[in-house]
Amino acid sequence: MDGKPNEIFSRVEEMKALGLDVPQVAELCHELKKNGYNVPDNILTVEEAVQWLAGKIAKA
């Protein structure tokens, strides 16, 4: 698998099929996406998730 970490870890299903884990935040974002939420693919850290959520709250 080639690419930047955020590209690789956004492919949660592929990683799990290979027996590999992904960061918990990436898995959370993946699950949110599966349930219809418009979450970016490139979130890997808690800080990135907080920044994204803060931006969403500020726009609301």
N, CA and C atoms as a LAMMPS dump frame, in Angstrom:
ITEM: TIMESTEP
0
ITEM: NUMBER OF ATOMS
180
ITEM: BOX BOUNDS ff ff ff
-5.0000000000000000e+02 5.0000000000000000e+02
-5.0000000000000000e+02 5.0000000000000000e+02
-5.0000000000000000e+02 5.0000000000000000e+02
ITEM: ATOMS id mol type element x y z
1 1 1 N 0.845 -1.171 0
2 1 2 C 0 0 0
3 1 3 C 0.892 1.236 0
4 2 1 N 0.679 2.101 -0.956
5 2 2 C 1.487 3.313 -1.067
6 2 3 C 0.637 4.54 -0.788
7 3 1 N 1.293 5.591 -0.327
8 3 2 C 0.617 6.864 -0.124
9 3 3 C 1.006 7.5 1.189
10 4 1 N 0.457 8.676 1.406
11 4 2 C 0.684 9.392 2.658
12 4 3 C -0.116 8.708 3.76
13 5 1 N 0.314 8.853 5.022
14 5 2 C -0.408 8.192 6.117
15 5 3 C -1.912 8.466 6.121
16 6 1 N -2.311 9.728 5.891
17 6 2 C -3.747 10.009 5.926
18 6 3 C -4.493 9.329 4.78
19 7 1 N -3.824 9.092 3.659
20 7 2 C -4.443 8.368 2.546
21 7 3 C -4.561 6.881 2.881
22 8 1 N -3.506 6.336 3.448
23 8 2 C -3.49 4.906 3.778
24 8 3 C -4.488 4.585 4.884
25 9 1 N -4.446 5.354 5.976
26 9 2 C -5.307 5.057 7.116
27 9 3 C -6.77 5.387 6.859
28 10 1 N -7.066 6.149 5.815
29 10 2 C -8.468 6.405 5.479
30 10 3 C -9.104 5.178 4.827
31 11 1 N -8.29 4.22 4.426
32 11 2 C -8.776 2.983 3.809
33 11 3 C -8.936 1.916 4.89
34 12 1 N -9.828 2.209 5.831
35 12 2 C -9.999 1.392 7.032
36 12 3 C -10.317 -0.056 6.695
37 13 1 N -11.26 -0.29 5.811
38 13 2 C -11.66 -1.664 5.488
39 13 3 C -10.491 -2.466 4.911
40 14 1 N -9.721 -1.848 4.028
41 14 2 C -8.561 -2.531 3.443
42 14 3 C -7.526 -2.861 4.511
43 15 1 N -7.274 -1.91 5.398
44 15 2 C -6.291 -2.13 6.462
45 15 3 C -6.713 -3.296 7.349
46 16 1 N -7.98 -3.313 7.735
47 16 2 C -8.48 -4.389 8.593
48 16 3 C -8.435 -5.738 7.876
49 17 1 N -8.709 -5.736 6.574
50 17 2 C -8.647 -6.977 5.798
51 17 3 C -7.233 -7.545 5.776
52 18 1 N -6.25 -6.652 5.895
53 18 2 C -4.848 -7.079 5.942
54 18 3 C -4.403 -7.439 7.358
55 19 1 N -5.326 -7.336 8.313
56 19 2 C -4.994 -7.647 9.699
57 19 3 C -4.278 -6.516 10.414
58 20 1 N -4.413 -5.295 9.884
59 20 2 C -3.736 -4.139 10.467
60 20 3 C -4.741 -3.219 11.147
61 21 1 N -4.284 -2.535 12.168
62 21 2 C -5.128 -1.575 12.865
63 21 3 C -4.942 -0.186 12.288
64 22 1 N -5.919 0.659 12.531
65 22 2 C -5.845 2.072 12.151
66 22 3 C -6.022 2.89 13.423
67 23 1 N -5.613 4.149 13.403
68 23 2 C -5.834 4.989 14.582
69 23 3 C -7.323 5.018 14.948
70 24 1 N -7.608 5.064 16.245
71 24 2 C -8.996 5.042 16.701
72 24 3 C -9.809 6.186 16.115
73 25 1 N -9.198 7.354 16
74 25 2 C -9.915 8.503 15.439
75 25 3 C -10.273 8.24 13.98
76 26 1 N -9.375 7.622 13.231
77 26 2 C -9.663 7.299 11.83
78 26 3 C -10.812 6.302 11.751
79 27 1 N -10.831 5.346 12.664
80 27 2 C -11.914 4.367 12.68
81 27 3 C -13.241 5.032 13.06
82 28 1 N -13.207 5.934 14.031
83 28 2 C -14.409 6.668 14.42
84 28 3 C -14.958 7.464 13.235
85 29 1 N -14.083 8.178 12.54
86 29 2 C -14.505 8.965 11.377
87 29 3 C -15.077 8.064 10.289
88 30 1 N -14.475 6.918 10.105
89 30 2 C -14.961 5.953 9.114
90 30 3 C -16.379 5.494 9.47
91 31 1 N -16.602 5.187 10.738
92 31 2 C -17.929 4.751 11.181
93 31 3 C -18.953 5.874 11.024
94 32 1 N -18.561 7.1 11.345
95 32 2 C -19.465 8.237 11.161
96 32 3 C -19.841 8.392 9.692
97 33 1 N -18.842 8.23 8.815
98 33 2 C -19.095 8.323 7.368
99 33 3 C -20.066 7.244 6.903
100 34 1 N -19.87 6.031 7.41
101 34 2 C -20.751 4.923 7.046
102 34 3 C -22.191 5.202 7.464
103 35 1 N -22.352 6.028 8.495
104 35 2 C -23.686 6.351 8.998
105 35 3 C -24.21 7.676 8.464
106 36 1 N -23.613 8.155 7.381
107 36 2 C -24.159 9.3 6.683
108 36 3 C -23.589 10.665 7.025
109 37 1 N -22.596 10.714 7.9
110 37 2 C -21.997 12.001 8.251
111 37 3 C -20.914 12.364 7.242
112 38 1 N -20.826 13.639 6.912
113 38 2 C -19.852 14.122 5.943
114 38 3 C -18.539 14.449 6.66
115 39 1 N -17.737 13.427 6.889
116 39 2 C -16.481 13.558 7.624
117 39 3 C -15.318 13.429 6.639
118 40 1 N -14.312 14.306 6.735
119 40 2 C -13.157 14.198 5.838
120 40 3 C -12.397 12.882 6.039
121 41 1 N -11.756 12.421 4.99
122 41 2 C -10.982 11.178 5.055
123 41 3 C -9.626 11.349 5.723
124 42 1 N -9.153 12.573 5.852
125 42 2 C -7.768 12.782 6.27
126 42 3 C -7.576 13.01 7.765
127 43 1 N -8.562 12.736 8.594
128 43 2 C -8.428 12.94 10.037
129 43 3 C -7.777 11.707 10.657
130 44 1 N -6.625 11.917 11.317
131 44 2 C -5.905 10.81 11.956
132 44 3 C -5.695 11.012 13.452
133 45 1 N -5.756 12.254 13.905
134 45 2 C -5.448 12.53 15.309
135 45 3 C -6.638 13.187 15.993
136 46 1 N -6.613 13.146 17.317
137 46 2 C -7.659 13.802 18.099
138 46 3 C -7.651 15.299 17.805
139 47 1 N -6.47 15.881 17.699
140 47 2 C -6.365 17.316 17.407
141 47 3 C -7.041 17.668 16.085
142 48 1 N -6.815 16.856 15.062
143 48 2 C -7.444 17.104 13.763
144 48 3 C -8.961 16.98 13.863
145 49 1 N -9.428 15.999 14.629
146 49 2 C -10.868 15.819 14.808
147 49 3 C -11.471 17.01 15.542
148 50 1 N -10.784 17.494 16.571
149 50 2 C -11.271 18.646 17.331
150 50 3 C -11.334 19.879 16.437
151 51 1 N -10.299 20.096 15.635
152 51 2 C -10.293 21.248 14.726
153 51 3 C -11.456 21.172 13.739
154 52 1 N -11.684 20.009 13.188
155 52 2 C -12.776 19.837 12.235
156 52 3 C -14.121 20.084 12.914
157 53 1 N -14.31 19.481 14.101
158 53 2 C -15.569 19.669 14.825
159 53 3 C -15.773 21.123 15.228
160 54 1 N -14.712 21.783 15.676
161 54 2 C -14.81 23.192 16.067
162 54 3 C -15.235 24.045 14.876
163 55 1 N -14.709 23.732 13.714
164 55 2 C -15.105 24.448 12.506
165 55 3 C -16.575 24.242 12.175
166 56 1 N -17.053 23.02 12.362
167 56 2 C -18.464 22.716 12.109
168 56 3 C -19.365 23.45 13.1
169 57 1 N -18.957 23.477 14.365
170 57 2 C -19.756 24.144 15.394
171 57 3 C -19.792 25.646 15.15
172 58 1 N -18.656 26.202 14.758
173 58 2 C -18.582 27.645 14.51
174 58 3 C -19.498 28.064 13.361
175 59 1 N -19.684 27.175 12.384
176 59 2 C -20.534 27.488 11.229
177 59 3 C -22.02 27.318 11.539
178 60 1 N -22.32 26.582 12.606
179 60 2 C -23.73 26.283 12.941
180 60 3 C -24.446 27.443 13.574
